[in-house]
């Protein structure tokens, strides 16, 4: 009986390590975007789309490994595996899903919703990827992997998604006005040249910064595990950059929340002004 309880407790803790960090982060970003119940179906769709994209990413990674054959014992090999094989493929499939939803969704009306949409795609990917990492191998190994990834890989994917969502929100809604350029009259082609440049620059940053952040994350961890001579400096650099990325991503969330608040206040002031004019009439 005791053995059964211990095994059940073990698997419960294993499941907790896989599930809890994902849904705590999703809840926080969905709460920041507001109207969670209204967007529930969209969030579920994004989460499972992100999860299913792991299959495509895995195939692409396998193909790139076979094509490039990187030697992970070298700095160049770790760079290729971290930036090209892992970061490029994974962030590309996530970005493609996010852009497709952004272009087609009528619910994309706030800066912070970009973060929520991006996070659900990315953490759906991280969740299913975690299941793949945790399931094979000895039980104690699975527990170690699940526990460490709960505090590293899952927050890492969340950080990458925030960077992607932050710049994409700026691209779509601009600096201040909060008007979706894709839904505005004339669309992108009808916008001013300055606004179009701002849009394309931030779309590129949305995609590029996520890849770079993910690539640095993987590169340093690969260097630490595969090239022992660089272990200390790689782990120290990874720790410093990871903490810095946490602070920067938190700042990005606060900035977009402030922009949504400013847009809401502007609209409320405009409605009040219109009401005052109607009353005078």
Helices and strands as residue ranges (DSSP letters): H 2-33, H 40-68, H 75-79, I 80-88, H 89-104, H 111-135, H 139-151, H 153-173, H 193-226, G 228-230, H 231-280
